[in-house]
Amino acid sequence: EIVLTQSPATLSLSPGERATLSCRASQTINSYLAWFQQKPGQAPRLLIYDASNRATGIPARFSGSGSGTDFTLTISSLEPEDFAVYYCQQRSNWPPIFTFGPGTKVDIK
Amino acid sequence: QVQLVESGGGVVQPGRSLRLSCAASGFTFSNYAMHWVRQAPGKGLEWVALIAYDGRFQYYAESVKGRSTISRDDSKNMLYLQMNSLRVEDTAVYYCVREVTGYYMAYWGQGALVTVS
């Protein structure tokens, strides 16, 4: 079973700052890697798929990168609405089994 | 627009059964694979089950395998999750999720709370 580790657990930043979130897999997962944003009381929202493709309607300040076992979500300049919890998620090749990382909380410094 | 509305949550005793439903609208339901994903109170996300667009296959997380069945009724645009032998640790908000290409979880319902107590 592939385990995803996210760091840091909490990231305290100010609006306008750059956020860099890490997701590491216990083994190579190719490029099947997604990132989600979740705000309190809301369902998650897909931000990034295939490691680096923005989902429909996602602002350009969100970008994803990485391959193999190490992946990064970057928010170039934090907006007030970006303070939330972010999860990475992978899918095993076949059978399709999905796992999420434990999440990184981005809060206001 | 895509709408997913879960129902059937509630309080249930350990060992009992529950069926969650998800009403889909705003898209051609039969064209898409569907997931159930859950989130225990104050915890992270956990994938539960996947059903192919045509129902041809279903896959489950180890934590629910053998106790849960995902199914669909394309004539009614409905997705279901039958959960048996419920445990306290099954307490969670259960989300119905529509895929985009590659089984990515793109569209989420607002969730249904299941409390096993």
Interface residues (C-beta under 8 A of the other chain):
Chain A: Y32 A34 F36 Q38 A43 P44 R45 L46 Y49 D50 A55 T56 Y87 Q89 R91 P95 P96 I97 F98 T99 F100 G101 P102 G103
Chain B: H35 G44 L45 E46 W47 L50 Y59 A61 Y95 V100 G102 Y103 Y104 M105 A106 W108 G109 Q110 G111
